[in-house]
């Protein structure tokens, strides 16, 4: 994204992929640009502890420790960067996935690496449907040891990360969704579906 340096004046919306284009296929394979760089990363095995005292604030200014946010419910989080095309490309897919867990014993939510105003602009009316956390200094992102965004993260009550997938690789997001569904005794979403973008490498989580 050399022609769009990260700044407070550049915040692509969900409409960007209608004008700039989502990632494209050559035949049934991603373009070379998508194959370059770091692949999406899926992490599982032993849960990864996260500091419970890290402060996490909502889009409406309600700030609590992570331990308080996970007292009763797991968190099913999609972490996005409002300054990148890649996060805008995945937004509709993320919404579809998280809606499956709306009635499960977890909190489907987004973490937006921006201010309250930037998050409201990026999320639009979705801010009225989902719990939205803001992380302008990326403190929460650092605490979760994320390297690439967008990311799909399942946080348990410990709090610890059960599973996470970084970048957009459908099979890896599906693995996170399946683990979440198993723990929640819930159905899992279909990943991918025809409307989802093709796999792509994400952007650096720390900006």
PyMOL commands that set and color helices and strands:
alter all, ss='L'
color gray80, all
select helices_A, chain A and resi 16-20+32-35+66-69+85-100+116-128+139-143+170-184
alter helices_A, ss='H'
color red, helices_A
select strands_A, chain A and resi 25-26+29-30+41-43+48-49+55-58+63-65+74-80+106-112+131-134+148-149+151-155+160-166+203-204
alter strands_A, ss='S'
color yellow, strands_A
deselect
rebuild
show_as cartoon
